[in-house]
Amino acid sequence: MDLERIRKDFPILKTKVNGNDLVYLDNAATSQKPKLVIDSLVDYYENYNSNVHRGVHTLSVKATNEYEKSRSKVREFINADKDEEIIYTRNASESLNIIAYTWGSRNVNKDDDIFITPFEHHSNIVPWQELCKNKKANLKYIPLTESGDVDLDKFKSMIGTKTKLISITHMSNVLGTLLPVKEIINIANSTPAVTVIDACQSVPHMPVDVKDLDCDFLCFSGHKMLGPTGIGVLYGKFDILNEMPPFLFGGDMISEVTYEDAKWNDLPYKFEAGTPNIADAIGLGFACDYLKNIGMENVWNHEIEIGEYIFSKFKSLDNFEVLGEKSKEKRGGVVSFSHNKVHPHDIGSGLDQFGVAIRTGHHCAMPLVRSYGIVAASRASVYIYNTKEEIDIFINRLLEVEEYFK
Ligand SMILES: Cc1ncc(COP(=O)(O)O)c(C=O)c1O
């Protein structure tokens, strides 16, 4: 990977923050955008801004073609079978909510079980909590072994005909831990339960193949994978999506309307009511092009290397504790840490004075962070443009911040 060339593609990396070169290590929250993606948004608004699926005029036809071309790029990116299996949403949170509201309301009943893991982001907890409350169903957690791994044997013994849905994160946004999603899906596929993968932290960083995973649903956000904000993806197997009722009602999601009734449009439009986020969907297609061009294996290997470098630096630091998985085979480029005296918010704002952007807080995973006996942690998360030199700056500045607050 030509890191120097890659960095030149991201205009924001030239920004100074508080007089220092920006060191951006908050990629798990959102990634930066390459010029190719930014230009695609400008191109749409400057040259063919128009609504899709409606007009017969030149601009509308071009907008429709570009919007649908982007869907095909996303389909190819995750190796789905059909374009119809790619539903555009606002973000992963909305994708997960669609499953809970539509599939869930139709298929989950009193005393049924839904399983998630203790590693989940709030977006993969709260929709299931609400569904279970409404349906008087049970939200259960896949147990962990003493070493903190998913306990597959115990999980096997807990599932059965009452298990309706299993929703798991592919990679924890707090710990960087990779979950054994394939094994969990294999176990789940021996029951009638559907499987949902929260791929927010995996699709942007590693090769993800929905056919190989054999999951029923997979959700992710464009803004974490070099794409614009406001565009997310719900992948679902065709037959399952086809059976599901719509989520929102209105224009574009219908095939016929009378004063009394309506018939639903075909997939994927049944789930895309109203004017969609055209520009950002097109931008996401360009983000897929960019990542594909680098190669997702290369992206992943680079991030593992930088993640490993951060871990090796923390090993020699007193007073800091890294949370979670230490083995590089089991985690990606996300490192959360705490200090025995200095509060994460002081660490975050101290680093910001030096132009280093990290995330501090509960990372939208309160139960997981609290399970470590803390209410907040600091997190550095990497992407394709981060370098070892930036990690050196981060660590040196971290030590200065520590010294100041001590
Ligand atoms: C693992 C995981 N799931 C879900 C989400 C929610 O993503 P969004 O806020 O884009 O809906 C995030 C965002 O941080 C995440 O990291």
The ligand as an SDF file (V2000), in Angstrom:
LIG
                    3D

 16 16  0  0  0  0  0  0  0  0999 V2000
  -20.6190   -1.6810   16.1190 C   0  0  0  0  0  0  0  0  0  0  0  0
  -21.5150   -0.5290   15.7990 C   0  0  0  0  0  0  0  0  0  0  0  0
  -22.8120   -0.7530   15.5830 N   0  0  0  0  0  0  0  0  0  0  0  0
  -23.6760    0.2330   15.2710 C   0  0  0  0  0  0  0  0  0  0  0  0
  -23.2410    1.5290   15.1690 C   0  0  0  0  0  0  0  0  0  0  0  0
  -24.2290    2.5870   14.8090 C   0  0  0  0  0  0  0  0  0  0  0  0
  -23.8530    3.2040   13.6100 O   0  0  0  0  0  0  0  0  0  0  0  0
  -24.6510    4.5060   13.1270 P   0  0  0  0  0  0  0  0  0  0  0  0
  -24.5010    5.5230   14.2250 O   0  0  0  0  0  0  0  0  0  0  0  0
  -23.9440    4.9190   11.8830 O   0  0  0  0  0  0  0  0  0  0  0  0
  -26.0530    4.1040   12.9260 O   0  0  0  0  0  0  0  0  0  0  0  0
  -21.8990    1.8270   15.4020 C   0  0  0  0  0  0  0  0  0  0  0  0
  -21.4060    3.2140   15.3730 C   0  0  0  0  0  0  0  0  0  0  0  0
  -20.4820    3.5660   16.0770 O   0  0  0  0  0  0  0  0  0  0  0  0
  -21.0080    0.7720   15.7120 C   0  0  0  0  0  0  0  0  0  0  0  0
  -19.7170    0.9810   15.9090 O   0  0  0  0  0  0  0  0  0  0  0  0
  1  2  1  0
  2  3  1  0
  2 15  2  0
  3  4  2  0
  4  5  1  0
  5  6  1  0
  5 12  2  0
  6  7  1  0
  7  8  1  0
  8  9  2  0
  8 10  1  0
  8 11  1  0
 12 13  1  0
 12 15  1  0
 13 14  2  0
 15 16  1  0
M  END
$$$$
